[in-house]
Amino acid sequence: MAVQTMTMGEEPKGLASRGWTTSAQSKTEVPSAPSGPQGDFDASLKVSQKSPTQAELSKVAELPLLTAQNESIPFKGLYTGEREGRRVMVIFLRHFFCGNCQEYLRTLCSSITPESLLVLPTPTEVVVIGCGQPELIPFYAETTSCTFPIYADPTRKLYDELAMTHAMNMGQKPPAYIQKSLFSLIVQSLYQAISSGRRLLSGGHFWQLGGEFLFENGEVTWCHRMQHTRDHAEVPEIRQQLGLDDEQPPRRKRWSGLGNTGLVRKLSLSRSRERSGSRKRNSLALSVRDVSSKEGSVMEKVKEEQVKEAEADQK
């Protein structure tokens, strides 16, 4: 696959300039090696944190978002019309298989719930947007235990117009919202993508970064754009922007990151099963061996790490 090159400062135009190809039959964007300004992959990448103007918002107002049922709504439907007068925190994620973003949403949802927002004097909502295909929304909601509405923007036009960039560097240190090791997150992400079968390329652009935007009365009063792959605004900052900073955010249990799908389902072993040393846990290694014997050994290491974390939490 040919990779287009770009000079420093040149703006990407269209999918081809981003290193993407489009299948006419499946209409699925296929990521190739990244192209674009060299700054996109520089650890010192600087991103503007200036809120979009009304003129810029008018350009994105009619851009479509897709629901899990593949129904389309305009972006402005999140903060105008029935939501006029409400505060809406819109969280833009990376691809749906990103382990860092999954950890972020788990921690956020354990600290901020729809019920906790009801006590605020101003009606407030949280909305989540990913850059993958809408068919993965149910999987994502279950994996992250997200109770907030999730939409998809597979074209990534919203990301582009709202000045969110793309990068692959991970920053200097892990943020507080990540409570798993880098190794386990990488393996989890790979396993989810591989086990998804035909949906492998439906998760979204691997290099896309996201951010957070707070809408009040139809305008953005605060925003944060990611500068690297682990650069979501920390949960205490989100709580402060929403007016929940008067309470100590609840601490998420480390084991709560395990959901009921894919790898997470296979790693969620009960305490009684651990004590009895049941041989049934070997089903994990057998299922992974179907992908490759090498990955099977990697998954065993992840399982052991999760068991050790669980035992530590029990103590």
C-alpha positions as CSV (number, residue, x, y, z in Angstrom):
1,M,0.0,0.0,0.0
2,A,1.5,3.3,-1.0
3,V,1.9,5.9,1.7
4,Q,1.6,9.5,0.8
5,T,4.1,12.0,2.2
6,M,3.4,15.5,3.3
7,T,5.6,18.4,4.1
8,M,5.7,20.2,7.5
9,G,2.7,22.4,7.9
10,E,0.7,20.9,5.0
11,E,-2.9,20.3,6.0
12,P,-4.4,16.9,5.2
13,K,-7.1,16.9,2.5
14,G,-9.5,14.0,2.3
15,L,-9.1,10.4,3.3
16,A,-6.2,9.6,0.9
17,S,-4.0,12.3,2.5
18,R,-4.6,10.7,5.9
19,G,-3.2,7.4,4.7
20,W,-6.6,5.8,4.3
21,T,-8.3,3.8,1.5
22,T,-12.0,3.2,1.1
23,S,-13.5,-0.1,-0.1
24,A,-16.3,0.6,-2.5
25,Q,-18.1,-2.6,-1.5
26,S,-17.9,-2.4,2.3
27,K,-17.5,1.4,2.6
28,T,-15.1,0.7,5.5
29,E,-12.1,3.0,6.0
30,V,-8.9,1.0,6.2
31,P,-6.0,2.6,8.0
32,S,-2.6,2.4,6.5
33,A,0.7,3.8,7.7
34,P,0.2,7.3,9.1
35,S,0.9,10.4,7.0
36,G,0.5,14.0,7.8
37,P,2.5,16.7,9.4
38,Q,5.5,15.4,11.4
39,G,4.2,17.3,14.4
40,D,1.3,14.9,14.7
41,F,3.7,12.2,15.9
42,D,5.9,14.4,18.0
43,A,5.9,14.0,21.8
44,S,6.0,17.8,22.0
45,L,2.9,18.2,19.9
46,K,1.0,21.3,20.9
47,V,-2.8,21.5,20.4
48,S,-4.9,24.6,20.7
49,Q,-7.3,24.6,23.7
50,K,-9.3,27.6,22.4
51,S,-13.1,27.0,22.4
52,P,-14.7,26.9,18.9
53,T,-16.4,30.1,17.9
54,Q,-20.1,30.4,16.9
55,A,-19.0,30.6,13.3
56,E,-17.1,27.3,13.7
57,L,-20.0,25.7,15.5
58,S,-22.4,26.7,12.7
59,K,-20.2,24.6,10.3
60,V,-20.6,21.5,12.3
61,A,-24.2,21.9,13.5
62,E,-25.7,19.7,10.7
63,L,-23.0,17.1,10.6
64,P,-24.5,13.7,11.2
65,L,-24.0,11.4,14.2
66,L,-25.1,7.8,14.1
67,T,-26.9,5.9,16.9
68,A,-26.5,2.1,17.6
69,Q,-29.5,1.6,15.4
70,N,-27.7,3.4,12.6
71,E,-30.1,6.3,12.8
72,S,-28.8,9.8,12.0
73,I,-29.2,12.9,14.1
74,P,-27.5,16.3,13.6
75,F,-24.7,17.2,15.9
76,K,-26.6,20.3,17.0
77,G,-29.3,18.0,18.4
78,L,-27.0,17.4,21.4
79,Y,-27.1,20.9,22.6
80,T,-30.0,22.7,21.0
81,G,-33.8,22.1,20.6
82,E,-35.0,20.0,23.5
83,R,-31.6,20.4,25.1
84,E,-31.6,24.2,24.9
85,G,-30.7,25.7,28.3
86,R,-29.0,22.5,29.4
87,R,-25.3,21.9,29.9
88,V,-23.9,19.1,27.8
89,M,-20.4,17.6,28.3
90,V,-19.5,16.0,25.0
91,I,-16.6,13.5,25.2
92,F,-14.9,12.5,22.0
93,L,-13.1,9.2,22.2
94,R,-10.4,7.6,20.0
95,H,-11.2,4.3,18.2
96,F,-13.6,1.9,19.9
97,F,-10.8,-0.7,20.6
98,C,-8.6,1.8,22.4
99,G,-7.9,0.4,25.9
100,N,-6.9,3.8,27.2
101,C,-10.2,5.4,26.3
102,Q,-12.1,2.4,27.7
103,E,-10.3,2.9,31.0
104,Y,-11.2,6.6,30.9
105,L,-14.9,5.9,30.4
106,R,-14.9,3.2,33.1
107,T,-13.4,5.6,35.6
108,L,-15.6,8.5,34.5
109,C,-18.8,6.4,34.8
110,S,-17.8,5.2,38.2
111,S,-17.4,8.8,39.4
112,I,-20.2,10.5,37.4
113,T,-23.6,8.9,37.0
114,P,-26.9,10.1,35.5
115,E,-28.3,10.2,39.1
116,S,-25.5,12.4,40.4
117,L,-26.2,14.9,37.6
118,L,-29.8,15.2,38.8
119,V,-28.8,17.1,41.9
120,L,-27.2,19.9,39.9
121,P,-29.2,23.2,39.7
122,T,-28.8,23.3,35.9
123,P,-29.9,20.3,33.9
124,T,-26.7,18.6,32.9
125,E,-25.9,15.7,30.6
126,V,-22.9,13.7,29.4
127,V,-22.7,12.4,25.8
128,V,-20.0,10.2,24.3
129,I,-18.9,10.1,20.7
130,G,-16.5,7.6,19.0
131,C,-15.0,7.6,15.6
132,G,-15.9,4.0,14.7
133,Q,-18.9,2.3,13.1
134,P,-22.2,2.4,15.0
135,E,-22.5,-1.4,15.1
136,L,-19.8,-1.4,17.8
137,I,-21.7,0.9,20.2
138,P,-23.5,-1.9,22.1
139,F,-20.2,-3.7,22.5
140,Y,-18.5,-0.5,23.8
141,A,-21.3,0.4,26.2
142,E,-21.2,-3.1,27.7
143,T,-17.4,-3.3,27.9
144,T,-17.1,0.1,29.6
145,S,-20.3,-0.1,31.7
146,C,-21.2,3.3,30.2
147,T,-24.7,4.5,31.0
148,F,-24.5,7.7,29.0
149,P,-25.7,8.0,25.3
150,I,-23.0,6.9,22.8
151,Y,-22.9,8.0,19.2
152,A,-20.6,7.4,16.3
153,D,-18.9,9.7,13.8
154,P,-17.1,7.3,11.4
155,T,-16.4,10.1,8.9
156,R,-14.5,12.0,11.6
157,K,-15.6,15.3,10.1
158,L,-16.6,16.6,13.6
159,Y,-13.1,15.7,14.9
160,D,-11.5,17.6,12.0
161,E,-13.8,20.7,12.2
162,L,-13.4,21.0,16.0
163,A,-9.6,20.9,15.6
164,M,-8.9,17.5,17.1
165,T,-5.7,16.0,15.7
166,H,-4.1,12.6,15.5
167,A,-1.0,11.1,17.1
168,M,0.5,7.9,18.4
169,N,2.7,9.0,21.3
170,M,1.5,8.1,24.8
171,G,2.9,11.1,26.8
172,Q,5.3,11.0,29.7
173,K,3.4,9.1,32.4
174,P,0.0,7.3,32.7
175,P,-2.9,9.5,33.9
176,A,-4.8,8.8,37.1
177,Y,-7.8,7.4,35.3
178,I,-5.8,4.4,34.0
179,Q,-5.7,1.7,36.6
180,K,-4.4,-1.2,34.5
181,S,-0.9,-1.9,33.2
182,L,0.1,-0.8,29.8
183,F,0.8,-4.4,28.9
184,S,-2.7,-5.6,29.8
185,L,-4.3,-2.7,28.0
186,I,-2.4,-3.4,24.8
187,V,-3.2,-7.1,24.8
188,Q,-6.9,-6.3,25.7
189,S,-7.1,-3.9,22.7
190,L,-5.5,-6.4,20.3
191,Y,-7.7,-9.2,21.5
192,Q,-10.9,-7.2,21.2
193,A,-10.0,-6.1,17.7
194,I,-9.0,-9.6,16.5
195,S,-11.9,-11.4,18.1
196,S,-14.4,-8.9,16.5
197,G,-13.9,-10.8,13.2
198,R,-15.2,-8.8,10.3
199,R,-15.5,-5.7,12.5
200,L,-11.8,-5.5,12.9
201,L,-11.6,-2.3,10.8
202,S,-14.8,-0.8,12.2
203,G,-13.3,0.5,15.4
204,G,-12.2,3.8,13.9
205,H,-8.9,5.5,12.9
206,F,-6.2,4.2,15.2
207,W,-4.3,7.6,15.3
208,Q,-7.3,9.8,15.9
209,L,-7.3,11.8,19.2
210,G,-10.4,13.1,21.0
211,G,-11.3,15.7,23.6
212,E,-14.0,17.1,25.8
213,F,-16.3,20.0,25.1
214,L,-18.8,21.6,27.5
215,F,-21.8,23.2,25.8
216,E,-23.9,25.8,27.6
217,N,-26.7,27.7,25.9
218,G,-25.5,26.6,22.5
219,E,-21.9,27.6,22.8
220,V,-18.7,26.0,24.1
221,T,-17.7,27.4,27.4
222,W,-14.8,25.0,28.1
223,C,-12.9,22.5,26.1
224,H,-9.8,20.2,26.2
225,R,-8.2,18.5,23.2
226,M,-6.0,15.5,23.6
227,Q,-2.3,15.9,22.8
228,H,-1.4,12.2,23.0
229,T,-3.2,8.9,23.4
230,R,-3.6,9.1,27.2
231,D,-4.5,12.8,27.5
232,H,-8.2,12.9,28.3
233,A,-9.1,15.5,30.8
234,E,-8.8,13.9,34.3
235,V,-12.1,13.0,36.0
236,P,-11.7,15.5,38.8
237,E,-11.5,18.3,36.2
238,I,-14.6,17.1,34.5
239,R,-16.4,17.0,37.8
240,Q,-15.3,20.5,38.6
241,Q,-16.6,21.8,35.2
242,L,-19.9,20.1,35.9
243,G,-20.2,21.5,39.4
244,L,-19.6,18.2,41.2
245,D,-16.3,19.3,42.7
246,D,-17.8,19.7,46.2
247,E,-17.7,15.9,46.7
248,Q,-14.8,13.4,46.8
249,P,-15.1,11.3,43.6
250,P,-15.7,7.7,44.4
251,R,-12.7,5.4,43.9
252,R,-13.2,2.9,41.2
253,K,-12.5,-0.7,42.1
254,R,-9.6,-2.0,40.1
255,W,-11.6,-5.2,39.3
256,S,-14.5,-3.1,37.9
257,G,-12.7,-2.8,34.6
258,L,-13.8,-6.3,33.7
259,G,-17.0,-6.4,31.8
260,N,-19.0,-9.2,30.1
261,T,-17.5,-9.2,26.6
262,G,-14.5,-10.7,24.8
263,L,-11.3,-10.9,26.8
264,V,-12.8,-9.3,29.8
265,R,-15.5,-12.0,30.2
266,K,-12.8,-14.7,30.0
267,L,-10.7,-13.0,32.7
268,S,-13.6,-12.4,35.2
269,L,-13.1,-15.4,37.5
270,S,-15.0,-15.7,40.7
271,R,-13.3,-16.0,44.1
272,S,-14.6,-19.5,44.6
273,R,-13.2,-20.5,41.3
274,E,-9.8,-19.1,42.3
275,R,-9.8,-20.9,45.6
276,S,-10.8,-24.3,44.1
277,G,-8.2,-24.0,41.4
278,S,-10.8,-25.0,38.8
279,R,-9.3,-26.3,35.6
280,K,-12.0,-24.4,33.7
281,R,-9.8,-21.4,33.5
282,N,-7.8,-23.2,30.8
283,S,-10.7,-22.4,28.4
284,L,-9.1,-18.9,28.2
285,A,-5.9,-20.3,26.8
286,L,-7.7,-22.6,24.5
287,S,-9.8,-19.8,23.0
288,V,-6.8,-17.6,22.5
289,R,-4.9,-20.5,20.9
290,D,-7.5,-20.4,18.1
291,V,-6.0,-17.0,17.2
292,S,-2.4,-18.0,17.6
293,S,-0.3,-20.1,20.0
294,K,1.9,-17.1,20.7
295,E,-1.0,-14.9,21.7
296,G,-2.2,-17.7,24.0
297,S,0.9,-17.4,26.2
298,V,0.5,-13.6,26.3
299,M,-3.1,-14.0,27.5
300,E,-2.1,-16.4,30.3
301,K,0.3,-13.7,31.6
302,V,-2.5,-11.1,31.5
303,K,-4.8,-13.5,33.4
304,E,-2.2,-14.0,36.1
305,E,-1.7,-10.2,36.4
306,Q,-5.5,-9.7,36.8
307,V,-5.7,-12.4,39.5
308,K,-2.8,-10.8,41.4
309,E,-4.6,-7.4,41.3
310,A,-7.8,-9.0,42.5
311,E,-6.0,-10.7,45.5
312,A,-4.3,-7.4,46.3
313,D,-7.7,-5.6,46.4
314,Q,-9.1,-8.4,48.7
315,K,-6.3,-7.7,51.2
